[in-house]
Amino acid sequence: MATLAQHFLLSARARTLTIASILRMSDRDAEAMFASIRWSDTGGKAVCPHCGCPTCYEARRPNGSLRYRCKACRKDFSLTSGTLFAHHKMPLQTYLAAIVIFCNEVKGKSALALSRDLGVQYKTSWVLAHKLREAMATEMKGSRLGGKGEVVEIDGGYFGGYVKPANRKEDRKDRRLAVNQTGKRKCVVVIRQRDSLTLPTAFPSEAAALSFIRSRVAAETEIHADEASSWDALHAHYVVKRINHQVAYSLDGTHTNGAESFFSRMRRGEIGHHHHIAGTYLVRYAQEAGWREDHRRDPNGAQVKRVVGLAMMAGPSVDFCGYWQRAMVNGPSVIPQT
């Protein structure tokens, strides 16, 4: 009798790191893990972020916090200096626990639940979650998809900006009209290469994404899209195959199932975890969903190490460094679209 294939997340291969193992770590263990990931080329030995000198030694503070001192420039630095976690206030073990908890949620983790898990204020967990999304987004920076013989799927979906209808029917307004909307609702447009990367971003409408698509999708790529009129202009630059979803989801090999899978994950994250996604930060939630979709077959231990590595390679947060001191006044500085 044939047996059904086991889903990856149900297999032992998906579970290579537990939150219990992180909580059992000492401060020295957490420091060693961060150092081994940040300075993997030198086997975990510190390299000065100021001058690049590999000759550094420990110079712990009286309170026990780890600092390094460079023998060349004589400057002090920490494990997180010049990284996404620069100026951190919590123990490194707490950051590791946060990353494990964040990665273990396959459709997203709410900031409120994260604050309860870590025992920190909501605003602390909210900023930390956005920093992790920012780390994930760095993996997509400058990505170009497609090429000769490759298939790329394109689709759009609207998120955020919920407007509650009035109680009495005669008082209700047509929420499809711009005058009755909050302005926060935006369209997430996703470009997904089959068996490869997912590249999402946010625009006011699908039609506004055409220049972005042309800048990120290589020539000679075969594009699959639905029959929305927004994609008509792409026929002038690519071989475009269209699928009418009122007839079929897939027909003669033409479909956008990969893009729909991304939207399914993101929609469940919005409905089940985040509930309200403001337009300003929508692109970060979309980039998180794209990263999770691309790494859905990676063990959770590999996901955690990858996120830590991305955070260590990134500079101080462009969105939230000094956020509570009102340093950010125009919304997040998202990954450039071109």
Secondary structure, 3 states (H helix, E strand, C coil): CCCCCCCHHHCHHHCCCCHHHHHCCCHHHHHHHHHHHHCHHHCCCCCCCCCCCCCEEECCCCCCCCCEEECCCCCEECCCCCCCCCCCCCCHHHHHHHHHHHHHCCCCCCHHHHHHHHCCCHHHHHHHHHHHHHHHHHCCCCCCECCCCCEEEEEEEEECCCCCCCCCHHHCCCCCCHHHCCCCCEEEEEEEECCCCEEEEEECCCHHHHHHHHHHECCCCEEEEECCHHHHHHHHCCEEEEECCCCCCEECCEECHHHHHHHHHHHHHHHHHHCCCCHHHHHHHHHHHHHHHHCCCCCHHHHHHHHHHHHHHCCCCCCCCCHHHCCCCCCCCCCCCC
